[in-house]
């Protein structure tokens, strides 16, 4: 929700306006309802089209710091593109947000993505697997600073640093939770080695029963447990017919087609975990929300679909709406109590 239009590539007039007031209002709704976390997208350049989809965005660590100061329970993540922010600076930025939130800050590590954005910084993308080699050095430097080491020298392939130290230490002595979304073989290995929370591609949701136990097994080889999430866009209305009609209205009739084409091109060119066939059959899902899982229906039906995803082994789901302030209240008032009733959630503060 830190992005203009959120994740929905649509031209409808009620599409998300990512003003600070709207972000603050949505964060407070989520906090009151007991939603666990807010996850921003790191974005530096829009995708074009009539609306210049996602051209405007808030930088994610300062965004998280502001929302942490205004909420009480939820975690707010910062999303950092590894090559674009020096690890010594990132460590300090993250600790500032962590203390503002009294330990409620999380770090989403992104090792590479959009070459056009990287060009704005004068940085060329590393070859796919090499991105994670850089990310490993970057994260090692940060975690050593957070652990109170220093001054220390670091002589790696990507970073050559002398006399590194930092402070303050993490709030309460526990470093922020780390998230990653790597799904290629190299990306998956990076995630299971370093992250407590992994976002798996929505194309793999149906494979959860077999895929997730293997992800957990690999994480345990590195000595820790891991949560596995995916992402979805939710269209919840009093009836299924209303929900389906609205989905067609915003994701088909009013799809921001030029931006969708751009997204599909980037997905094909910058990931090894989606086939061309998978992407080409998902145009509506890219318009609906970055190719996420489609969850559409009445509150009962939305709760049933979420229960099904949980039954496949997923620990949680990042969810998008066309308009967070307009649609999140119905989700919180009608869907979350149904999930509590069937034992998938506990009331806030339980």
Secondary structure, DSSP 8 states (H G I E B T S, - for coil): --BTTTT--B--TTS----HHHHHHHHHHHHHHT--EE-----SS---TTTTTT--B--HHHHHHHHHHT-SS-EEEEEEEGGGS-HHHHHHHHHHHHHHTTS-EEEEEE----HHHHHHTT-----HHHHHHHHHHHHHHHHHHHTT--SEEEE-SS-EEEEE---S--GGG---EEEE---SHHHHHHHHHH-SEEE--GGGGGGHHHHHHHHHHHHHHTT---EEEEEEEEEE-SSHHHHHHHHHIIIIITB-HHHHHHHHHHHHHH-SSS-HHHHHTTHHHHHHHTT-EEEEESHHHHHHHHHHHHHTT--EEEEE-SSHHHHHHHIIIIIHHHHHHTTS---TT-
